[in-house]
Amino acid sequence: MGVLAGRTALVTGASRGIGRGIAERLGRDGARVAVHYGSNEAAAKETVAAIEAAGGSAFAIGVELGSPGDAEALWEEFDRHADGLDILVNNAGIGVSRPIDEIDEAEYDRVFAVNVKAPFFVVRHGMGRLRDGGRVINISSGLARTAVMPNNMAYAMTKGALDVFSRDLSKVLGPRNITVNSVAPGIIATDNTYELLHASEEAWAQAAAFSALGRVGETADVADVVSFLASDGGRWVTGSWVDVTGGSLT
């Protein structure tokens, strides 16, 4: 029996990258995992299949986040498969990497809608489904606390807002023994990272150099921390910002 046996988890943006790594880890820990995706249904089904192949249980739910009514639609999909939730991981997000003078209002609004507004209302409409003693884990970013990549300013701002949300929400949900934390990865090896770095050896070496450990992080490096916070071992950690950058901020 896994440490999360009998619990139900929802991971947004779980069809690929960090979200998929988290979903697969929670599945191995024994949780039944709702694998949320925005548009890539095939990838979400692959995540579900991987969890099931490892002996776990999962189902996919597809809702595009970032528009009015998206949170309600997500929970309507969820309710078709489960009657309550123990672990909510707000991972879904989009990035924008350009200088401030090249970002227009529509793009700015979109990144805030997906990265800040969506998790706020996913929680807002999901609190009644979240069981006492549950967990809310928001995936932030080390960029919220460093200016090492100023072209990611708008994205970093969204993660800073998410950190404030986590801290304040911990006070709201604390009386129900629900913990709320932000997990802040550094540069992680995902498809999006490869695209951003254009898969060049030089760019990859520079990315590795940011870390005190001298390498680019893996999705498992983040998923393991989420697993701990979701487990009974994380019961006394709440309102925290957890640095999972491999020492990139030191």
VEXBA-840811 format. One record per residue (C-alpha): x negated, y, z negated; residue in one letter. Coordinates in nm, 4 decimals. Layout:
<nodes>
+----------+----------+----------+------+
!        x !        y !        z ! type !
+----------+----------+----------+------+
!        X !        Y !        Z !    A !
...
+----------+----------+----------+------+
</nodes>
This chain:
<nodes>
+----------+----------+----------+------+
!        x !        y !        z ! type !
+----------+----------+----------+------+
!   0.0000 !   0.0000 !   0.0000 !    M !
!  -0.1338 !   0.3424 !   0.0941 !    G !
!  -0.1543 !   0.6349 !  -0.1450 !    V !
!   0.1390 !   0.8004 !   0.0372 !    L !
!   0.3589 !   0.4915 !   0.0681 !    A !
!   0.7284 !   0.5759 !   0.0526 !    G !
!   0.6769 !   0.9391 !   0.1457 !    R !
!   0.7796 !   1.1241 !   0.4588 !    T !
!   0.5574 !   1.3835 !   0.6258 !    A !
!   0.6122 !   1.6357 !   0.9028 !    L !
!   0.3105 !   1.7660 !   1.0935 !    V !
!   0.3781 !   2.0433 !   1.3420 !    T !
!   0.1655 !   2.0551 !   1.6538 !    G !
!   0.0676 !   1.6914 !   1.6037 !    A !
!   0.0409 !   1.5754 !   1.9633 !    S !
!  -0.3289 !   1.6547 !   1.9910 !    R !
!  -0.6345 !   1.7983 !   1.8181 !    G !
!  -0.6365 !   1.8651 !   1.4442 !    I !
!  -0.2635 !   1.7980 !   1.4153 !    G !
!  -0.2981 !   1.4531 !   1.5659 !    R !
!  -0.5899 !   1.3735 !   1.3363 !    G !
!  -0.3824 !   1.4755 !   1.0345 !    I !
!  -0.0771 !   1.2795 !   1.1482 !    A !
!  -0.2794 !   0.9646 !   1.2051 !    E !
!  -0.4510 !   0.9950 !   0.8664 !    R !
!  -0.1222 !   1.0455 !   0.6789 !    L !
!   0.0174 !   0.7463 !   0.8655 !    G !
!  -0.2767 !   0.5322 !   0.7538 !    R !
!  -0.2143 !   0.6541 !   0.3995 !    D !
!   0.1342 !   0.5032 !   0.4182 !    G !
!   0.3529 !   0.8057 !   0.4941 !    A !
!   0.6230 !   0.7937 !   0.7573 !    R !
!   0.5178 !   1.0739 !   0.9905 !    V !
!   0.7298 !   1.3094 !   1.1987 !    A !
!   0.5048 !   1.4028 !   1.4907 !    V !
!   0.6144 !   1.7439 !   1.6152 !    H !
!   0.5241 !   1.8686 !   1.9621 !    Y !
!   0.6081 !   2.1789 !   2.1594 !    G !
!   0.5889 !   2.0644 !   2.5200 !    S !
!   0.3569 !   1.7640 !   2.5535 !    N !
!   0.5946 !   1.4758 !   2.4880 !    E !
!   0.3605 !   1.2169 !   2.6377 !    A !
!   0.0798 !   1.3149 !   2.4001 !    A !
!   0.3179 !   1.3061 !   2.1018 !    A !
!   0.4262 !   0.9546 !   2.1977 !    K !
!   0.0598 !   0.8558 !   2.2139 !    E !
!   0.0151 !   0.9849 !   1.8584 !    T !
!   0.3191 !   0.7882 !   1.7433 !    V !
!   0.1869 !   0.4768 !   1.9165 !    A !
!  -0.1545 !   0.5184 !   1.7529 !    A !
!   0.0040 !   0.5468 !   1.4073 !    I !
!   0.2191 !   0.2409 !   1.4676 !    E !
!  -0.0748 !   0.0424 !   1.6084 !    A !
!  -0.2571 !   0.1065 !   1.2801 !    A !
!   0.0383 !  -0.0346 !   1.0875 !    G !
!   0.2136 !   0.2923 !   1.0100 !    G !
!   0.5532 !   0.4411 !   1.0889 !    S !
!   0.6202 !   0.7547 !   1.2934 !    A !
!   0.8630 !   0.9320 !   1.5217 !    F !
!   0.8346 !   1.2296 !   1.7565 !    A !
!   1.0389 !   1.5494 !   1.7517 !    I !
!   1.0089 !   1.8125 !   2.0222 !    G !
!   1.0868 !   2.1810 !   1.9701 !    V !
!   0.9052 !   2.4797 !   2.1197 !    E !
!   0.8122 !   2.7118 !   1.8328 !    L !
!   0.7947 !   3.0885 !   1.8547 !    G !
!   1.1532 !   3.1787 !   1.9466 !    S !
!   1.4602 !   3.2701 !   1.7383 !    P !
!   1.6349 !   2.9581 !   1.6127 !    G !
!   1.3329 !   2.7332 !   1.6618 !    D !
!   1.3077 !   2.6333 !   1.2953 !    A !
!   1.6725 !   2.5357 !   1.2751 !    E !
!   1.6341 !   2.3299 !   1.5925 !    A !
!   1.3269 !   2.1544 !   1.4504 !    L !
!   1.5121 !   2.0513 !   1.1364 !    W !
!   1.8136 !   1.9341 !   1.3343 !    E !
!   1.5805 !   1.7012 !   1.5244 !    E !
!   1.4156 !   1.5899 !   1.2003 !    F !
!   1.7507 !   1.5138 !   1.0356 !    D !
!   1.8275 !   1.2587 !   1.3073 !    R !
!   1.5413 !   1.0452 !   1.1772 !    H !
!   1.5009 !   1.1166 !   0.8052 !    A !
!   1.6997 !   1.2394 !   0.5064 !    D !
!   1.4272 !   1.4216 !   0.3167 !    G !
!   1.0676 !   1.5365 !   0.3235 !    L !
!   0.7702 !   1.5063 !   0.0897 !    D !
!   0.4843 !   1.6606 !   0.2883 !    I !
!   0.5010 !   1.9531 !   0.5321 !    L !
!   0.1898 !   2.0416 !   0.7307 !    V !
!   0.2240 !   2.3646 !   0.9291 !    N !
!  -0.0439 !   2.3076 !   1.1907 !    N !
!   0.1085 !   2.4274 !   1.5184 !    A !
!  -0.0544 !   2.7404 !   1.6500 !    G !
!  -0.1844 !   2.9182 !   1.9552 !    I !
!  -0.4972 !   3.1230 !   2.0033 !    G !
!  -0.6030 !   3.4305 !   2.1913 !    V !
!  -0.9704 !   3.5043 !   2.2524 !    S !
!  -1.0275 !   3.8425 !   2.4161 !    R !
!  -1.1456 !   4.1871 !   2.3086 !    P !
!  -0.8894 !   4.4106 !   2.1428 !    I !
!  -0.8666 !   4.6378 !   2.4480 !    D !
!  -0.7582 !   4.3450 !   2.6672 !    E !
!  -0.4678 !   4.2165 !   2.4559 !    I !
!  -0.1202 !   4.3459 !   2.5398 !    D !
!   0.1813 !   4.3681 !   2.3096 !    E !
!   0.3579 !   4.0646 !   2.4523 !    A !
!   0.0566 !   3.8440 !   2.3881 !    E !
!   0.0125 !   3.9869 !   2.0386 !    Y !
!   0.3800 !   3.9257 !   1.9585 !    D !
!   0.3611 !   3.5706 !   2.0891 !    R !
!   0.0627 !   3.4667 !   1.8763 !    V !
!   0.2268 !   3.6097 !   1.5640 !    F !
!   0.5589 !   3.4448 !   1.6494 !    A !
!   0.4026 !   3.0993 !   1.6723 !    V !
!   0.1354 !   3.1260 !   1.4032 !    N !
!   0.3157 !   3.3283 !   1.1357 !    V !
!   0.6886 !   3.3610 !   1.1972 !    K !
!   0.7432 !   2.9960 !   1.2880 !    A !
!   0.5870 !   2.8439 !   0.9731 !    P !
!   0.7648 !   3.1024 !   0.7574 !    F !
!   1.1037 !   2.9976 !   0.8902 !    F !
!   1.0176 !   2.6287 !   0.9087 !    V !
!   0.9654 !   2.6523 !   0.5329 !    V !
!   1.2629 !   2.8843 !   0.4859 !    R !
!   1.5024 !   2.6363 !   0.6468 !    H !
!   1.3252 !   2.3265 !   0.5177 !    G !
!   1.3077 !   2.3997 !   0.1438 !    M !
!   1.6353 !   2.2193 !   0.0826 !    G !
!   1.4954 !   1.9072 !   0.2456 !    R !
!   1.1616 !   1.9199 !   0.0641 !    L !
!   1.1725 !   1.6953 !  -0.2401 !    R !
!   1.0515 !   1.8073 !  -0.5833 !    D !
!   0.6859 !   1.7184 !  -0.6291 !    G !
!   0.6225 !   1.7678 !  -0.2577 !    G !
!   0.3450 !   1.9357 !  -0.0664 !    R !
!   0.3200 !   2.2262 !   0.1787 !    V !
!  -0.0150 !   2.2531 !   0.3574 !    I !
!  -0.0744 !   2.5386 !   0.5998 !    N !
!  -0.3602 !   2.5081 !   0.8481 !    I !
!  -0.5459 !   2.8384 !   0.8431 !    S !
!  -0.8920 !   2.9154 !   0.9831 !    S !
!  -1.2348 !   3.0174 !   0.8624 !    G !
!  -1.1995 !   3.3073 !   1.1051 !    L !
!  -0.9598 !   3.4700 !   0.8587 !    A !
!  -1.2604 !   3.5465 !   0.6368 !    R !
!  -1.5446 !   3.6153 !   0.8788 !    T !
!  -1.6079 !   3.8549 !   1.1650 !    A !
!  -1.8367 !   3.6136 !   1.3461 !    V !
!  -1.6000 !   3.6028 !   1.6452 !    M !
!  -1.4368 !   3.9471 !   1.6792 !    P !
!  -1.2753 !   3.8530 !   2.0113 !    N !
!  -1.0503 !   3.6278 !   1.8021 !    N !
!  -0.9267 !   3.9220 !   1.5946 !    M !
!  -0.5532 !   3.8808 !   1.6639 !    A !
!  -0.5675 !   3.5073 !   1.5987 !    Y !
!  -0.7627 !   3.5607 !   1.2761 !    A !
!  -0.5049 !   3.8150 !   1.1620 !    M !
!  -0.2304 !   3.5549 !   1.1939 !    T !
!  -0.4273 !   3.3162 !   0.9758 !    K !
!  -0.4834 !   3.5858 !   0.7157 !    G !
!  -0.1075 !   3.6358 !   0.7019 !    A !
!  -0.0590 !   3.2599 !   0.6658 !    L !
!  -0.2976 !   3.2604 !   0.3690 !    D !
!  -0.0900 !   3.5270 !   0.1931 !    V !
!   0.2206 !   3.3223 !   0.2670 !    F !
!   0.0619 !   3.0132 !   0.1093 !    S !
!  -0.0420 !   3.1974 !  -0.2054 !    R !
!   0.2947 !   3.3621 !  -0.2618 !    D !
!   0.4936 !   3.0509 !  -0.1683 !    L !
!   0.3063 !   2.8533 !  -0.4325 !    S !
!   0.4722 !   3.0749 !  -0.6947 !    K !
!   0.8158 !   3.0267 !  -0.5377 !    V !
!   0.7935 !   2.6480 !  -0.5186 !    L !
!   0.5830 !   2.5908 !  -0.8307 !    G !
!   0.8844 !   2.5441 !  -1.0603 !    P !
!   0.9784 !   2.2429 !  -0.8462 !    R !
!   0.6264 !   2.0987 !  -0.8850 !    N !
!   0.5627 !   2.1551 !  -0.5132 !    I !
!   0.2066 !   2.2567 !  -0.4302 !    T !
!   0.1207 !   2.4960 !  -0.1479 !    V !
!  -0.2273 !   2.5411 !  -0.0050 !    N !
!  -0.4131 !   2.6744 !   0.2976 !    S !
!  -0.6748 !   2.4554 !   0.4637 !    V !
!  -0.9227 !   2.6551 !   0.6714 !    A !
!  -1.1226 !   2.4631 !   0.9343 !    P !
!  -1.4258 !   2.5975 !   1.1108 !    G !
!  -1.5127 !   2.4968 !   1.4664 !    I !
!  -1.3662 !   2.1508 !   1.5259 !    I !
!  -1.4277 !   1.9216 !   1.8214 !    A !
!  -1.0941 !   1.9212 !   2.0064 !    T !
!  -0.9829 !   1.9562 !   2.3683 !    D !
!  -0.9167 !   2.3251 !   2.3078 !    N !
!  -1.2670 !   2.3752 !   2.1689 !    T !
!  -1.4228 !   2.2048 !   2.4696 !    Y !
!  -1.2237 !   2.4361 !   2.6973 !    E !
!  -1.3229 !   2.7432 !   2.4944 !    L !
!  -1.6920 !   2.6511 !   2.5019 !    L !
!  -1.6715 !   2.5332 !   2.8629 !    H !
!  -1.8342 !   2.2101 !   2.7419 !    A !
!  -2.1787 !   2.3681 !   2.7814 !    S !
!  -2.4610 !   2.2227 !   2.5741 !    E !
!  -2.5859 !   2.5703 !   2.4850 !    E !
!  -2.2464 !   2.6869 !   2.3590 !    A !
!  -2.2034 !   2.3615 !   2.1676 !    W !
!  -2.5429 !   2.4050 !   2.0010 !    A !
!  -2.4528 !   2.7604 !   1.9009 !    Q !
!  -2.1250 !   2.6387 !   1.7545 !    A !
!  -2.3073 !   2.3713 !   1.5538 !    A !
!  -2.5502 !   2.6324 !   1.4236 !    A !
!  -2.2667 !   2.8179 !   1.2477 !    F !
!  -2.2323 !   2.5275 !   1.0061 !    S !
!  -2.4690 !   2.4804 !   0.7145 !    A !
!  -2.4517 !   2.1094 !   0.7987 !    L !
!  -2.5706 !   2.1699 !   1.1536 !    G !
!  -2.2867 !   2.0105 !   1.3462 !    R !
!  -1.9432 !   2.0800 !   1.4872 !    V !
!  -1.6636 !   1.9441 !   1.2707 !    G !
!  -1.4450 !   1.6475 !   1.3574 !    E !
!  -1.0681 !   1.6273 !   1.3171 !    T !
!  -1.1243 !   1.3679 !   1.0440 !    A !
!  -1.3152 !   1.6281 !   0.8415 !    D !
!  -0.9943 !   1.8302 !   0.8173 !    V !
!  -0.7549 !   1.5366 !   0.7933 !    A !
!  -0.9386 !   1.3925 !   0.4940 !    D !
!  -0.8926 !   1.7162 !   0.2996 !    V !
!  -0.5244 !   1.7334 !   0.3933 !    V !
!  -0.4874 !   1.3728 !   0.2814 !    S !
!  -0.6312 !   1.4578 !  -0.0593 !    F !
!  -0.4026 !   1.7590 !  -0.1059 !    L !
!  -0.1020 !   1.5505 !   0.0002 !    A !
!  -0.1850 !   1.2745 !  -0.2485 !    S !
!  -0.1387 !   1.2588 !  -0.6242 !    D !
!  -0.5047 !   1.3546 !  -0.6521 !    G !
!  -0.4147 !   1.7040 !  -0.5285 !    G !
!  -0.1385 !   1.7594 !  -0.7803 !    R !
!  -0.3224 !   2.0370 !  -0.9686 !    W !
!  -0.4386 !   2.2310 !  -0.6635 !    V !
!  -0.1989 !   2.5010 !  -0.5492 !    T !
!  -0.2134 !   2.8568 !  -0.4198 !    G !
!  -0.5648 !   2.7814 !  -0.2939 !    S !
!  -0.7600 !   2.8563 !   0.0218 !    W !
!  -0.9693 !   2.5481 !   0.0955 !    V !
!  -1.2836 !   2.6092 !   0.3010 !    D !
!  -1.3304 !   2.3252 !   0.5497 !    V !
!  -1.5815 !   2.5037 !   0.7720 !    T !
!  -1.8848 !   2.2906 !   0.6910 !    G !
!  -2.0462 !   2.5889 !   0.5278 !    G !
!  -1.9929 !   2.8270 !   0.8185 !    S !
!  -1.9034 !   3.1069 !   0.5770 !    L !
!  -2.2164 !   3.0715 !   0.3636 !    T !
+----------+----------+----------+------+
</nodes>
